Amino acid sequence: AVFSVGGTFVVLDTAMGFERVDYCIRNANPAVWIWPKGSKMKWTRFIFPSIRNIPKHVEVGPTRGEVDLLQPEDVIPVENGLVTFTTGSTGMPKLLLREHSFLSK
């Protein structure tokens, strides 16, 4: 659903540790924090200051109706669709971007 509305999905590996995960969230600069209803993910905003700084927080359930708050848009192929990070084994994690056009292949 995130890709179909032109959103960007950010993948984080919590095994990187607190400092690096917080660094990644700050550098990805997300506009919305989305987590599954009933999961413990909603509590992460109390652990990571960077999550508290995300403008909008949304808990979504398993029903499709709750995802309707994400209005479909024309997806721009050259905009980022997926953000991942290296592990940071040689320093701080590095941002890796993939455009929507890459994801639709």
N, C-alpha and C positions, 0 to 999 in steps of 0.2 A: 504494500500500500504506500509506503514511503516513496519509493521510486516513481510510482504512477502519478503522484501529485507534484513531482519535480523536487522532492526533498532529498536531503543528503543523509545517508546512514553512516554513523560513526561507530567503528568497531574498536573496543578497548579490551585489553587483556589485563585483568586485575592482578595477575601474577607478577606484573611489572613493579608492583608496590605503590604505596600511597603517593609519594612525591612525583613519580613518573606518570601515573594515571591523572593526577591533578594537572600536571603540565600539559598532557595531551588534550584534556578537555578545554583548558584555556586556549590552546593553539587552534583547536578545531572551531572554536567560537560558535557553538550551536545556538539556534534560536528557540528550540523546543526540546525539552527532556521528556521522553515517552517511556513508560514502563508498563508491564502487564499487571492488571488488577490482581490483587492478592499476593503479589510477589514481594520479596524483601527489598527490591530495587528502590522503592520509594524512600527508604531510610538512608540511601546513599547520599541524599542531599544534605543530610546532617553531618556526614563524614567529610565530604569534599566541598570546600568553599567554592570551587569553580562551578559546581552544579547549582549552588544557591544563586549564582550570578546569571544563570540562564533565564531569559525573560519569561518563558512560559513552561509550566509543568503540567503534563497530562497523563492520567492513568487510564488505560484502555482495557476493556474486558474482552472476552472471547466472542462477543456478538459483533457482527459486522456493523450494526447501526451506530455504535460508539465511535467508529473510525470515520464516520461521515463528517466530523469536524474538520477533517483534512479535505478541503475542496480541490477537486481535480483542476489541474492547470495544464497549459501547453508546456510540455517538457522541453527545455532548451538543451539540445544534444551536447553543447560544449560546457555546460555547467557541471559542477561536481555532484556526483551521485553517491560516491562511496569514499569514505576517509578511513584509512587504516594507519597504523604506526609500526615502525620497526620496534624491536624489543629494547633497543637502547643499550645493547651489550657493550658497545664501545663508547658510550657517553649517553646523552639524552636521546630519547626516541625521535625518529625522523618521520615527518608527515608524508604519507603517500596518498595521492589523489587519483581517483578514476572518474572520468566523465560519464554522463548518462549514455553517450553514444557507445562507449566501451561496454557498458552493462547490457545494452540492448542487442549485442551481437550474438 
